[in-house]
Amino acid sequence: MTNLKEYPYAASVYIGRFQPFHNGHLNSIISALQKSHRLILVLGGAYLSPSIRGPWSVEERIQMIQSCLTKQQLNRIDFIYVRDRLYCEQLWIQNVKGEVAKLIDSHLPIAIIGHEKDSSSYYLKVFPQWVFLETGNFKGINATDIRKSYFLSENLKSAYDKMPKPISNWLKNYRKKMAFKIIKEKYIYIQKMKLNKKLNLNSEVSNVFIVCNNYVLLVKSKQILRKNLFSMPEIEDFNQFDPQNSILNEIIFKNFNNKLNFKLLNQRIFDYSDRYPIGMQKSNTFYFQLNHENLPTVLPGKNSEHVEWTLLDDIHLLENQIYADHFQIMKWFLNFTSS
């Protein structure tokens, strides 16, 4: 049994996506356990829908990590997971601090470990109450390159060599699943689009958040990145936005010859840098209230496969099936309106 006094820190906090868990992560865990009585692994991006940046759920990632550690190591490790709060960073910080406080007395010495590789590592400095310990970049390994090689390359040895054996075995089996094929299709599409020299990598689209009688209108688009996922209706040219006409590419309001009564409640541009994997794409999102006695009957338009009204109270049940940051955009509008 370990003694708290044997270590400089009562606990170390290690925040990561671990998509996938690799040798650099394992090296950091071993280092942290040498300095800390306990290690708290904070898995970010919880509940997001599968994407090229995060193909695996928190449950899958925890399973991967546990397979690489001994029973003695696992006895000193706690797993917690938090949602991304892309447009409410303070809530994300409070969430991490609150979950850590459940496990360790905040008056005890706590460290936060990680590698300051670029601007995406800013989170390491937003917890001034914890001592920052730089782990360094172990052999130049990073998860982004591993994922790209894993989903796009036929020669997987270079990817598998960068991760513990249980992870490479897990990923070999994962390649047989439909989930792998779906993410691979997205990778191929993204690569093709990036090679298109005519494509504007800095773009803006419009999304419409339409609420009627406490229901929100969601679509499943035919577009590859949004395919099989719920999203708000999208319009490519926000400068020509007209709620009466421009949404008809994805939605058909059945048996309504007269114009529907839309009321604009709010509007904001959402510009999280990683929201669109092909380039920098901002979303100019319009929040509309549709005033109608009953829910209008809706059908898929030419650019969508499915459309439905979903109770606002239940959208959290679909969170891991909602495209990119659309869930968080909708929550932002709802929280802003109610505050």
Summary of the structure (lengths in Angstrom):
residues: 339
radius of gyration: 22.4
end to end distance: 48.7
largest distance: 75.7
contacts: 992
relative contact order: 0.13
helix: 37%
strand: 26%
